[in-house]
Amino acid sequence: MEESLTVRGVFRSVDEVETSGDIGKPLITVAGTMDALLPIKRGARAYEARVLESREHHQDRHHHPAYRLYEIQNGNHIESFSLLFPGQIEVIQPHAQKAFDFLVDHVEHDQKLPPSQCIPKGGEISQSPAEPGHCANLFAP
């Protein structure tokens, strides 16, 4: 019976795709603070921590691709929820498109990426954010 619980090679396969945080190219994560499917504390913030941890362990500290986390306050990636909760849920997609535009400008034209930040409800990604880093409040009424 124990043999049936173990699939040969599964742990090796998982190790190959484990999130190490060792990124080789510039990367932006856009995450909603009210996303029930991808909770921000276990998803985006945990990944950001892995990226920062990976950087601490690498010898070449001068060659680290840009990484940013843009947290969308009240954000959710399920657009229909904004119809169920009008004025309360922020749709992530427009922010993700803007972040992608910033990433393209960074890679192709050496433009500076806006810092990691909390994008307040109704706000936009900013070069000088009012709330850098994580959103202190996951939900804003």
N, CA, C and O atoms as a GROMACS GRO file, in nm:
protein
  564
    1MET      N    1   0.082  -0.119   0.000
    1MET     CA    2   0.000   0.000   0.000
    1MET      C    3   0.087   0.126   0.000
    1MET      O    4   0.053   0.224  -0.066
    2GLU      N    5   0.195   0.125   0.072
    2GLU     CA    6   0.284   0.240   0.075
    2GLU      C    7   0.337   0.272  -0.064
    2GLU      O    8   0.354   0.389  -0.098
    3GLU      N    9   0.364   0.171  -0.144
    3GLU     CA   10   0.411   0.189  -0.281
    3GLU      C   11   0.311   0.270  -0.363
    3GLU      O   12   0.352   0.351  -0.447
    4SER      N   13   0.179   0.249  -0.340
    4SER     CA   14   0.078   0.320  -0.418
    4SER      C   15   0.072   0.468  -0.382
    4SER      O   16   0.022   0.548  -0.461
    5LEU      N   17   0.120   0.506  -0.264
    5LEU     CA   18   0.118   0.646  -0.224
    5LEU      C   19   0.237   0.724  -0.279
    5LEU      O   20   0.237   0.847  -0.279
    6THR      N   21   0.337   0.653  -0.326
    6THR     CA   22   0.458   0.718  -0.376
    6THR      C   23   0.468   0.698  -0.527
    6THR      O   24   0.462   0.586  -0.577
    7VAL      N   25   0.483   0.805  -0.598
    7VAL     CA   26   0.502   0.799  -0.742
    7VAL      C   27   0.648   0.830  -0.769
    7VAL      O   28   0.700   0.935  -0.728
    8ARG      N   29   0.713   0.739  -0.838
    8ARG     CA   30   0.857   0.756  -0.862
    8ARG      C   31   0.886   0.888  -0.935
    8ARG      O   32   0.821   0.923  -1.034
    9GLY      N   33   0.984   0.960  -0.883
    9GLY     CA   34   1.030   1.082  -0.948
    9GLY      C   35   0.947   1.206  -0.918
    9GLY      O   36   0.982   1.314  -0.965
   10VAL      N   37   0.838   1.193  -0.842
   10VAL     CA   38   0.752   1.310  -0.821
   10VAL      C   39   0.826   1.420  -0.743
   10VAL      O   40   0.808   1.537  -0.775
   11PHE      N   41   0.906   1.385  -0.644
   11PHE     CA   42   0.976   1.488  -0.566
   11PHE      C   43   1.081   1.557  -0.652
   11PHE      O   44   1.100   1.678  -0.640
   12ARG      N   45   1.149   1.483  -0.736
   12ARG     CA   46   1.247   1.543  -0.826
   12ARG      C   47   1.175   1.638  -0.922
   12ARG      O   48   1.226   1.746  -0.951
   13SER      N   49   1.059   1.600  -0.972
   13SER     CA   50   0.983   1.684  -1.064
   13SER      C   51   0.938   1.813  -0.995
   13SER      O   52   0.942   1.920  -1.054
   14VAL      N   53   0.895   1.802  -0.871
   14VAL     CA   54   0.852   1.920  -0.796
   14VAL      C   55   0.971   2.012  -0.772
   14VAL      O   56   0.958   2.134  -0.783
   15ASP      N   57   1.087   1.955  -0.738
   15ASP     CA   58   1.207   2.036  -0.716
   15ASP      C   59   1.244   2.118  -0.839
   15ASP      O   60   1.294   2.230  -0.827
   16GLU      N   61   1.219   2.064  -0.958
   16GLU     CA   62   1.255   2.133  -1.081
   16GLU      C   63   1.172   2.258  -1.105
   16GLU      O   64   1.218   2.350  -1.172
   17VAL      N   65   1.051   2.264  -1.051
   17VAL     CA   66   0.964   2.380  -1.072
   17VAL      C   67   0.940   2.458  -0.944
   17VAL      O   68   0.858   2.550  -0.942
   18GLU      N   69   1.011   2.423  -0.837
   18GLU     CA   70   0.994   2.494  -0.710
   18GLU      C   71   1.029   2.641  -0.729
   18GLU      O   72   1.121   2.677  -0.803
   19THR      N   73   0.954   2.724  -0.663
   19THR     CA   74   0.978   2.868  -0.669
   19THR      C   75   1.101   2.902  -0.588
   19THR      O   76   1.097   2.904  -0.465
   20SER      N   77   1.211   2.930  -0.658
   20SER     CA   78   1.336   2.961  -0.589
   20SER      C   79   1.351   3.110  -0.564
   20SER      O   80   1.423   3.151  -0.472
   21GLY      N   81   1.285   3.192  -0.644
   21GLY     CA   82   1.302   3.336  -0.634
   21GLY      C   83   1.422   3.386  -0.712
   21GLY      O   84   1.447   3.506  -0.716
   22ASP      N   85   1.495   3.295  -0.774
   22ASP     CA   86   1.614   3.332  -0.850
   22ASP      C   87   1.570   3.369  -0.992
   22ASP      O   88   1.564   3.284  -1.081
   23ILE      N   89   1.538   3.496  -1.012
   23ILE     CA   90   1.489   3.540  -1.143
   23ILE      C   91   1.606   3.580  -1.230
   23ILE      O   92   1.705   3.635  -1.182
   24GLY      N   93   1.594   3.554  -1.358
   24GLY     CA   94   1.702   3.585  -1.451
   24GLY      C   95   1.671   3.705  -1.540
   24GLY      O   96   1.759   3.754  -1.610
   25LYS      N   97   1.549   3.750  -1.537
   25LYS     CA   98   1.505   3.863  -1.620
   25LYS      C   99   1.419   3.955  -1.533
   25LYS      O  100   1.368   3.912  -1.429
   26PRO      N  101   1.403   4.082  -1.574
   26PRO     CA  102   1.315   4.172  -1.498
   26PRO      C  103   1.174   4.113  -1.487
   26PRO      O  104   1.124   4.050  -1.580
   27LEU      N  105   1.112   4.135  -1.373
   27LEU     CA  106   0.982   4.075  -1.346
   27LEU      C  107   0.898   4.167  -1.260
   27LEU      O  108   0.948   4.228  -1.165
   28ILE      N  109   0.770   4.177  -1.293
   28ILE     CA  110   0.673   4.252  -1.213
   28ILE      C  111   0.562   4.157  -1.175
   28ILE      O  112   0.510   4.083  -1.259
   29THR      N  113   0.524   4.160  -1.048
   29THR     CA  114   0.407   4.088  -1.001
   29THR      C  115   0.299   4.191  -0.970
   29THR      O  116   0.325   4.289  -0.901
   30VAL      N  117   0.179   4.168  -1.022
   30VAL     CA  118   0.064   4.254  -0.992
   30VAL      C  119  -0.037   4.165  -0.920
   30VAL      O  120  -0.080   4.062  -0.973
   31ALA      N  121  -0.073   4.205  -0.799
   31ALA     CA  122  -0.161   4.121  -0.718
   31ALA      C  123  -0.266   4.205  -0.647
   31ALA      O  124  -0.241   4.318  -0.607
   32GLY      N  125  -0.384   4.147  -0.633
   32GLY     CA  126  -0.493   4.215  -0.563
   32GLY      C  127  -0.495   4.177  -0.416
   32GLY      O  128  -0.470   4.062  -0.380
   33THR      N  129  -0.525   4.274  -0.333
   33THR     CA  130  -0.528   4.248  -0.188
   33THR      C  131  -0.653   4.171  -0.146
   33THR      O  132  -0.656   4.115  -0.036
   34MET      N  133  -0.754   4.168  -0.230
   34MET     CA  134  -0.878   4.098  -0.196
   34MET      C  135  -0.902   3.978  -0.287
   34MET      O  136  -1.017   3.943  -0.315
   35ASP      N  137  -0.797   3.915  -0.332
   35ASP     CA  138  -0.807   3.801  -0.421
   35ASP      C  139  -0.816   3.673  -0.338
   35ASP      O  140  -0.717   3.630  -0.279
   36ALA      N  141  -0.935   3.613  -0.336
   36ALA     CA  142  -0.956   3.492  -0.255
   36ALA      C  143  -0.891   3.369  -0.319
   36ALA      O  144  -0.858   3.274  -0.249
   37LEU      N  145  -0.873   3.369  -0.450
   37LEU     CA  146  -0.812   3.254  -0.517
   37LEU      C  147  -0.661   3.254  -0.503
   37LEU      O  148  -0.600   3.147  -0.493
   38LEU      N  149  -0.600   3.371  -0.501
   38LEU     CA  150  -0.455   3.385  -0.488
   38LEU      C  151  -0.428   3.484  -0.374
   38LEU      O  152  -0.391   3.598  -0.398
   39PRO      N  153  -0.445   3.439  -0.249
   39PRO     CA  154  -0.427   3.531  -0.136
   39PRO      C  155  -0.290   3.597  -0.138
   39PRO      O  156  -0.188   3.530  -0.155
   40ILE      N  157  -0.287   3.727  -0.122
   40ILE     CA  158  -0.166   3.805  -0.141
   40ILE      C  159  -0.055   3.767  -0.044
   40ILE      O  160   0.063   3.768  -0.080
   41LYS      N  161  -0.090   3.734   0.079
   41LYS     CA  162   0.014   3.702   0.178
   41LYS      C  163   0.082   3.569   0.148
   41LYS      O  164   0.201   3.554   0.173
   42ARG      N  165   0.007   3.473   0.095
   42ARG     CA  166   0.066   3.342   0.064
   42ARG      C  167   0.116   3.333  -0.079
   42ARG      O  168   0.192   3.242  -0.113
   43GLY      N  169   0.076   3.428  -0.164
   43GLY     CA  170   0.116   3.425  -0.303
   43GLY      C  171   0.221   3.530  -0.334
   43GLY      O  172   0.341   3.502  -0.327
   44ALA      N  173   0.176   3.649  -0.368
   44ALA     CA  174   0.267   3.755  -0.417
   44ALA      C  175   0.370   3.797  -0.313
   44ALA      O  176   0.487   3.812  -0.345
   45ARG      N  177   0.328   3.816  -0.190
   45ARG     CA  178   0.423   3.859  -0.086
   45ARG      C  179   0.522   3.747  -0.053
   45ARG      O  180   0.640   3.774  -0.027
   46ALA      N  181   0.476   3.624  -0.055
   46ALA     CA  182   0.567   3.511  -0.030
   46ALA      C  183   0.668   3.500  -0.144
   46ALA      O  184   0.785   3.471  -0.119
   47TYR      N  185   0.624   3.522  -0.267
   47TYR     CA  186   0.716   3.516  -0.381
   47TYR      C  187   0.818   3.629  -0.372
   47TYR      O  188   0.937   3.608  -0.396
   48GLU      N  189   0.773   3.748  -0.339
   48GLU     CA  190   0.864   3.861  -0.323
   48GLU      C  191   0.971   3.828  -0.219
   48GLU      O  192   1.089   3.859  -0.238
   49ALA      N  193   0.929   3.766  -0.110
   49ALA     CA  194   1.025   3.727  -0.005
   49ALA      C  195   1.128   3.628  -0.060
   49ALA      O  196   1.246   3.636  -0.025
   50ARG      N  197   1.084   3.536  -0.146
   50ARG     CA  198   1.178   3.439  -0.207
   50ARG      C  199   1.278   3.509  -0.297
   50ARG      O  200   1.396   3.473  -0.299
   51VAL      N  201   1.232   3.609  -0.373
   51VAL     CA  202   1.322   3.684  -0.461
   51VAL      C  203   1.427   3.756  -0.376
   51VAL      O  204   1.546   3.750  -0.406
   52LEU      N  205   1.383   3.824  -0.271
   52LEU     CA  206   1.476   3.897  -0.184
   52LEU      C  207   1.572   3.802  -0.114
   52LEU      O  208   1.691   3.833  -0.100
   53GLU      N  209   1.521   3.688  -0.069
   53GLU     CA  210   1.605   3.587  -0.004
   53GLU      C  211   1.709   3.531  -0.101
   53GLU      O  212   1.824   3.512  -0.065
   54SER      N  213   1.667   3.506  -0.225
   54SER     CA  214   1.758   3.454  -0.326
   54SER      C  215   1.872   3.553  -0.351
   54SER      O  216   1.986   3.512  -0.371
   55ARG      N  217   1.840   3.680  -0.351
   55ARG     CA  218   1.942   3.782  -0.376
   55ARG      C  219   2.044   3.789  -0.263
   55ARG      O  220   2.161   3.817  -0.288
   56GLU      N  221   2.001   3.762  -0.142
   56GLU     CA  222   2.093   3.764  -0.028
   56GLU      C  223   2.195   3.651  -0.036
   56GLU      O  224   2.306   3.665   0.015
   57HIS      N  225   2.158   3.541  -0.100
   57HIS     CA  226   2.245   3.423  -0.105
   57HIS      C  227   2.334   3.417  -0.228
   57HIS      O  228   2.417   3.327  -0.239
   58HIS      N  229   2.320   3.510  -0.320
   58HIS     CA  230   2.402   3.507  -0.441
   58HIS      C  231   2.527   3.592  -0.423
   58HIS      O  232   2.522   3.699  -0.363
   59GLN      N  233   2.637   3.542  -0.476
   59GLN     CA  234   2.764   3.613  -0.466
   59GLN      C  235   2.762   3.744  -0.546
   59GLN      O  236   2.810   3.847  -0.498
   60ASP      N  237   2.708   3.738  -0.666
   60ASP     CA  238   2.708   3.855  -0.754
   60ASP      C  239   2.589   3.944  -0.720
   60ASP      O  240   2.484   3.935  -0.782
   61ARG      N  241   2.605   4.030  -0.621
   61ARG     CA  242   2.496   4.114  -0.575
   61ARG      C  243   2.471   4.234  -0.666
   61ARG      O  244   2.374   4.307  -0.649
   62HIS      N  245   2.560   4.255  -0.763
   62HIS     CA  246   2.546   4.371  -0.851
   62HIS      C  247   2.463   4.340  -0.975
   62HIS      O  248   2.421   4.431  -1.046
   63HIS      N  249   2.440   4.212  -1.001
   63HIS     CA  250   2.363   4.175  -1.120
   63HIS      C  251   2.232   4.108  -1.078
   63HIS      O  252   2.220   3.986  -1.076
   64HIS      N  253   2.136   4.191  -1.044
   64HIS     CA  254   2.004   4.141  -1.006
   64HIS      C  255   1.900   4.208  -1.097
   64HIS      O  256   1.886   4.330  -1.094
   65PRO      N  257   1.829   4.129  -1.176
   65PRO     CA  258   1.724   4.190  -1.258
   65PRO      C  259   1.621   4.259  -1.170
   65PRO      O  260   1.597   4.218  -1.056
   66ALA      N  261   1.561   4.362  -1.223
   66ALA     CA  262   1.459   4.436  -1.150
   66ALA      C  263   1.342   4.345  -1.112
   66ALA      O  264   1.299   4.261  -1.192
   67TYR      N  265   1.293   4.362  -0.991
   67TYR     CA  266   1.172   4.294  -0.947
   67TYR      C  267   1.084   4.396  -0.876
   67TYR      O  268   1.133   4.472  -0.792
   68ARG      N  269   0.957   4.398  -0.909
   68ARG     CA  270   0.862   4.487  -0.843
   68ARG      C  271   0.735   4.410  -0.810
   68ARG      O  272   0.695   4.318  -0.881
   69LEU      N  273   0.674   4.450  -0.698
   69LEU     CA  274   0.543   4.399  -0.659
   69LEU      C  275   0.449   4.518  -0.650
   69LEU      O  276   0.469   4.609  -0.570
   70TYR      N  277   0.346   4.515  -0.733
   70TYR     CA  278   0.243   4.618  -0.730
   70TYR      C  279   0.117   4.555  -0.671
   70TYR      O  280   0.055   4.467  -0.730
   71GLU      N  281   0.081   4.603  -0.553
   71GLU     CA  282  -0.038   4.553  -0.484
   71GLU      C  283  -0.156   4.646  -0.513
   71GLU      O  284  -0.148   4.767  -0.492
   72ILE      N  285  -0.264   4.588  -0.563
   72ILE     CA  286  -0.383   4.664  -0.596
   72ILE      C  287  -0.480   4.654  -0.479
   72ILE      O  288  -0.538   4.548  -0.454
   73GLN      N  289  -0.496   4.765  -0.408
   73GLN     CA  290  -0.586   4.765  -0.291
   73GLN      C  291  -0.728   4.737  -0.338
   73GLN      O  292  -0.776   4.798  -0.433
   74ASN      N  293  -0.794   4.643  -0.270
   74ASN     CA  294  -0.929   4.595  -0.304
   74ASN      C  295  -0.930   4.518  -0.436
   74ASN      O  296  -1.037   4.489  -0.490
   75GLY      N  297  -0.812   4.483  -0.488
   75GLY     CA  298  -0.803   4.419  -0.617
   75GLY      C  299  -0.842   4.272  -0.617
   75GLY      O  300  -0.816   4.198  -0.522
   76ASN      N  301  -0.905   4.232  -0.728
   76ASN     CA  302  -0.943   4.094  -0.749
   76ASN      C  303  -0.931   4.067  -0.899
   76ASN      O  304  -0.963   4.153  -0.980
   77HIS      N  305  -0.885   3.948  -0.935
   77HIS     CA  306  -0.869   3.920  -1.078
   77HIS      C  307  -0.995   3.866  -1.144
   77HIS      O  308  -0.996   3.844  -1.265
   78ILE      N  309  -1.101   3.845  -1.068
   78ILE     CA  310  -1.228   3.799  -1.126
   78ILE      C  311  -1.315   3.923  -1.152
   78ILE      O  312  -1.374   3.980  -1.060
   79GLU      N  313  -1.320   3.961  -1.279
   79GLU     CA  314  -1.387   4.085  -1.315
   79GLU      C  315  -1.534   4.090  -1.276
   79GLU      O  316  -1.586   4.197  -1.243
   80SER      N  317  -1.602   3.977  -1.280
   80SER     CA  318  -1.745   3.978  -1.248
   80SER      C  319  -1.772   4.015  -1.102
   80SER      O  320  -1.882   4.058  -1.069
   81PHE      N  321  -1.673   3.999  -1.015
   81PHE     CA  322  -1.692   4.040  -0.876
   81PHE      C  323  -1.713   4.190  -0.864
   81PHE      O  324  -1.779   4.236  -0.772
   82SER      N  325  -1.657   4.266  -0.957
   82SER     CA  326  -1.676   4.411  -0.952
   82SER      C  327  -1.822   4.447  -0.983
   82SER      O  328  -1.870   4.553  -0.943
   83LEU      N  329  -1.892   4.358  -1.054
   83LEU     CA  330  -2.034   4.380  -1.080
   83LEU      C  331  -2.117   4.345  -0.957
   83LEU      O  332  -2.219   4.409  -0.930
   84LEU      N  333  -2.074   4.245  -0.882
   84LEU     CA  334  -2.145   4.204  -0.761
   84LEU      C  335  -2.123   4.303  -0.647
   84LEU      O  336  -2.210   4.321  -0.561
   85PHE      N  337  -2.006   4.366  -0.646
   85PHE     CA  338  -1.970   4.459  -0.539
   85PHE      C  339  -1.926   4.592  -0.600
   85PHE      O  340  -1.809   4.630  -0.588
   86PRO      N  341  -2.018   4.664  -0.666
   86PRO     CA  342  -1.978   4.787  -0.735
   86PRO      C  343  -1.918   4.890  -0.639
   86PRO      O  344  -1.969   4.913  -0.530
   87GLY      N  345  -1.809   4.950  -0.684
   87GLY     CA  346  -1.744   5.052  -0.603
   87GLY      C  347  -1.655   4.998  -0.493
   87GLY      O  348  -1.587   5.074  -0.426
   88GLN      N  349  -1.655   4.865  -0.474
   88GLN     CA  350  -1.573   4.807  -0.369
   88GLN      C  351  -1.455   4.728  -0.423
   88GLN      O  352  -1.346   4.735  -0.368
   89ILE      N  353  -1.476   4.655  -0.532
   89ILE     CA  354  -1.371   4.570  -0.589
   89ILE      C  355  -1.302   4.644  -0.704
   89ILE      O  356  -1.367   4.704  -0.789
   90GLU      N  357  -1.171   4.639  -0.702
   90GLU     CA  358  -1.088   4.700  -0.807
   90GLU      C  359  -1.043   4.588  -0.901
   90GLU      O  360  -0.990   4.486  -0.856
   91VAL      N  361  -1.063   4.605  -1.030
   91VAL     CA  362  -1.021   4.506  -1.128
   91VAL      C  363  -0.871   4.520  -1.151
   91VAL      O  364  -0.821   4.631  -1.170
   92ILE      N  365  -0.799   4.409  -1.149
   92ILE     CA  366  -0.653   4.410  -1.161
   92ILE      C  367  -0.606   4.433  -1.304
   92ILE      O  368  -0.502   4.496  -1.324
   93GLN      N  369  -0.679   4.385  -1.402
   93GLN     CA  370  -0.634   4.383  -1.541
   93GLN      C  371  -0.579   4.516  -1.592
   93GLN      O  372  -0.471   4.515  -1.652
   94PRO      N  373  -0.646   4.631  -1.573
   94PRO     CA  374  -0.587   4.755  -1.626
   94PRO      C  375  -0.451   4.788  -1.563
   94PRO      O  376  -0.364   4.843  -1.629
   95HIS      N  377  -0.434   4.754  -1.437
   95HIS     CA  378  -0.306   4.777  -1.369
   95HIS      C  379  -0.199   4.682  -1.424
   95HIS      O  380  -0.083   4.719  -1.439
   96ALA      N  381  -0.240   4.559  -1.453
   96ALA     CA  382  -0.146   4.462  -1.509
   96ALA      C  383  -0.099   4.508  -1.647
   96ALA      O  384   0.019   4.493  -1.680
   97GLN      N  385  -0.189   4.563  -1.727
   97GLN     CA  386  -0.150   4.613  -1.859
   97GLN      C  387  -0.052   4.729  -1.846
   97GLN      O  388   0.047   4.736  -1.919
   98LYS      N  389  -0.078   4.821  -1.752
   98LYS     CA  390   0.012   4.935  -1.732
   98LYS      C  391   0.148   4.886  -1.682
   98LYS      O  392   0.252   4.937  -1.724
   99ALA      N  393   0.148   4.788  -1.593
   99ALA     CA  394   0.274   4.732  -1.543
   99ALA      C  395   0.353   4.669  -1.657
   99ALA      O  396   0.476   4.682  -1.663
  100PHE      N  397   0.283   4.601  -1.748
  100PHE     CA  398   0.350   4.541  -1.862
  100PHE      C  399   0.412   4.649  -1.951
  100PHE      O  400   0.524   4.633  -2.000
  101ASP      N  401   0.340   4.759  -1.970
  101ASP     CA  402   0.395   4.871  -2.048
  101ASP      C  403   0.522   4.925  -1.983
  101ASP      O  404   0.620   4.954  -2.052
  102PHE      N  405   0.521   4.939  -1.849
  102PHE     CA  406   0.641   4.982  -1.777
  102PHE      C  407   0.756   4.884  -1.798
  102PHE      O  408   0.871   4.924  -1.816
  103LEU      N  409   0.724   4.754  -1.793
  103LEU     CA  410   0.826   4.651  -1.811
  103LEU      C  411   0.888   4.658  -1.951
  103LEU      O  412   1.010   4.647  -1.966
  104VAL      N  413   0.805   4.675  -2.052
  104VAL     CA  414   0.854   4.688  -2.189
  104VAL      C  415   0.946   4.810  -2.201
  104VAL      O  416   1.054   4.801  -2.259
  105ASP      N  417   0.903   4.924  -2.145
  105ASP     CA  418   0.986   5.044  -2.150
  105ASP      C  419   1.118   5.024  -2.075
  105ASP      O  420   1.221   5.078  -2.116
  106HIS      N  421   1.114   4.949  -1.968
  106HIS     CA  422   1.236   4.920  -1.891
  106HIS      C  423   1.333   4.836  -1.974
  106HIS      O  424   1.452   4.867  -1.982
  107VAL      N  425   1.281   4.731  -2.035
  107VAL     CA  426   1.366   4.638  -2.110
  107VAL      C  427   1.414   4.698  -2.242
  107VAL      O  428   1.531   4.687  -2.276
  108GLU      N  429   1.324   4.762  -2.314
  108GLU     CA  430   1.359   4.811  -2.448
  108GLU      C  431   1.420   4.951  -2.451
  108GLU      O  432   1.493   4.984  -2.544
  109HIS      N  433   1.390   5.033  -2.349
  109HIS     CA  434   1.435   5.172  -2.353
  109HIS      C  435   1.509   5.214  -2.225
  109HIS      O  436   1.535   5.333  -2.205
  110ASP      N  437   1.541   5.116  -2.140
  110ASP     CA  438   1.616   5.141  -2.017
  110ASP      C  439   1.549   5.244  -1.925
  110ASP      O  440   1.617   5.320  -1.856
  111GLN      N  441   1.416   5.247  -1.927
  111GLN     CA  442   1.341   5.337  -1.839
  111GLN      C  443   1.336   5.278  -1.698
  111GLN      O  444   1.332   5.156  -1.680
  112LYS      N  445   1.338   5.364  -1.600
  112LYS     CA  446   1.332   5.320  -1.460
  112LYS      C  447   1.192   5.270  -1.426
  112LYS      O  448   1.092   5.335  -1.458
  113LEU      N  449   1.186   5.153  -1.360
  113LEU     CA  450   1.056   5.101  -1.316
  113LEU      C  451   1.011   5.174  -1.190
  113LEU      O  452   1.093   5.205  -1.104
  114PRO      N  453   0.881   5.203  -1.180
  114PRO     CA  454   0.832   5.257  -1.054
  114PRO      C  455   0.860   5.156  -0.942
  114PRO      O  456   0.861   5.036  -0.966
  115PRO      N  457   0.883   5.205  -0.820
  115PRO     CA  458   0.913   5.114  -0.710
  115PRO      C  459   0.793   5.025  -0.674
  115PRO      O  460   0.679   5.054  -0.712
  116SER      N  461   0.820   4.917  -0.601
  116SER     CA  462   0.712   4.834  -0.548
  116SER      C  463   0.623   4.926  -0.464
  116SER      O  464   0.670   5.017  -0.397
  117GLN      N  465   0.492   4.898  -0.470
  117GLN     CA  466   0.401   4.990  -0.401
  117GLN      C  467   0.262   4.933  -0.387
  117GLN      O  468   0.224   4.835  -0.450
  118CYS      N  469   0.186   5.000  -0.300
  118CYS     CA  470   0.042   4.977  -0.287
  118CYS      C  471  -0.026   5.078  -0.379
  118CYS      O  472  -0.007   5.199  -0.365
  119ILE      N  473  -0.105   5.027  -0.473
  119ILE     CA  474  -0.183   5.116  -0.557
  119ILE      C  475  -0.318   5.131  -0.488
  119ILE      O  476  -0.397   5.037  -0.483
  120PRO      N  477  -0.344   5.250  -0.434
  120PRO     CA  478  -0.467   5.267  -0.356
  120PRO      C  479  -0.591   5.251  -0.443
  120PRO      O  480  -0.587   5.271  -0.565
  121LYS      N  481  -0.699   5.214  -0.380
  121LYS     CA  482  -0.827   5.198  -0.450
  121LYS      C  483  -0.851   5.322  -0.537
  121LYS      O  484  -0.851   5.434  -0.487
  122GLY      N  485  -0.871   5.300  -0.666
  122GLY     CA  486  -0.896   5.409  -0.760
  122GLY      C  487  -0.769   5.477  -0.809
  122GLY      O  488  -0.777   5.570  -0.889
  123GLY      N  489  -0.651   5.432  -0.762
  123GLY     CA  490  -0.526   5.496  -0.799
  123GLY      C  491  -0.455   5.428  -0.914
  123GLY      O  492  -0.509   5.338  -0.978
  124GLU      N  493  -0.333   5.473  -0.940
  124GLU     CA  494  -0.251   5.419  -1.048
  124GLU      C  495  -0.109   5.396  -0.999
  124GLU      O  496  -0.069   5.450  -0.896
  125ILE      N  497  -0.033   5.317  -1.072
  125ILE     CA  498   0.108   5.295  -1.044
  125ILE      C  499   0.179   5.430  -1.057
  125ILE      O  500   0.157   5.503  -1.153
  126SER      N  501   0.265   5.460  -0.959
  126SER     CA  502   0.328   5.591  -0.955
  126SER      C  503   0.480   5.580  -0.941
  126SER      O  504   0.530   5.489  -0.876
  127GLN      N  505   0.553   5.674  -1.002
  127GLN     CA  506   0.698   5.679  -0.986
  127GLN      C  507   0.735   5.722  -0.843
  127GLN      O  508   0.843   5.690  -0.794
  128SER      N  509   0.646   5.795  -0.777
  128SER     CA  510   0.669   5.835  -0.638
  128SER      C  511   0.542   5.806  -0.557
  128SER      O  512   0.462   5.895  -0.530
  129PRO      N  513   0.526   5.677  -0.519
  129PRO     CA  514   0.401   5.635  -0.455
  129PRO      C  515   0.383   5.693  -0.315
  129PRO      O  516   0.479   5.717  -0.242
  130ALA      N  517   0.257   5.715  -0.281
  130ALA     CA  518   0.222   5.760  -0.146
  130ALA      C  519   0.246   5.648  -0.046
  130ALA      O  520   0.277   5.674   0.071
  131GLU      N  521   0.230   5.523  -0.091
  131GLU     CA  522   0.250   5.408  -0.003
  131GLU      C  523   0.343   5.306  -0.070
  131GLU      O  524   0.297   5.211  -0.132
  132PRO      N  525   0.475   5.328  -0.056
  132PRO     CA  526   0.568   5.228  -0.112
  132PRO      C  527   0.558   5.098  -0.035
  132PRO      O  528   0.520   5.096   0.082
  133GLY      N  529   0.592   4.988  -0.101
  133GLY     CA  530   0.588   4.857  -0.035
  133GLY      C  531   0.449   4.798  -0.035
  133GLY      O  532   0.373   4.812  -0.131
  134HIS      N  533   0.416   4.731   0.074
  134HIS     CA  534   0.288   4.660   0.085
  134HIS      C  535   0.175   4.753   0.129
  134HIS      O  536   0.197   4.856   0.193
  135CYS      N  537   0.053   4.712   0.093
  135CYS     CA  538  -0.066   4.786   0.139
  135CYS      C  539  -0.084   4.759   0.288
  135CYS      O  540  -0.093   4.644   0.331
  136ALA      N  541  -0.090   4.866   0.366
  136ALA     CA  542  -0.113   4.851   0.510
  136ALA      C  543  -0.254   4.796   0.535
  136ALA      O  544  -0.275   4.715   0.624
  137ASN      N  545  -0.350   4.843   0.454
  137ASN     CA  546  -0.488   4.796   0.464
  137ASN      C  547  -0.523   4.720   0.336
  137ASN      O  548  -0.515   4.776   0.227
  138LEU      N  549  -0.561   4.594   0.352
  138LEU     CA  550  -0.597   4.514   0.235
  138LEU      C  551  -0.727   4.561   0.172
  138LEU      O  552  -0.747   4.545   0.052
  139PHE      N  553  -0.816   4.618   0.253
  139PHE     CA  554  -0.945   4.664   0.202
  139PHE      C  555  -0.965   4.809   0.243
  139PHE      O  556  -0.943   4.845   0.359
  140ALA      N  557  -1.006   4.891   0.148
  140ALA     CA  558  -1.042   5.030   0.174
  140ALA      C  559  -1.189   5.048   0.139
  140ALA      O  560  -1.230   5.019   0.027
  141PRO      N  561  -1.268   5.094   0.234
  141PRO     CA  562  -1.411   5.112   0.207
  141PRO      C  563  -1.439   5.218   0.102
  141PRO      O  564  -1.555   5.243   0.070
   0.00000   0.00000   0.00000
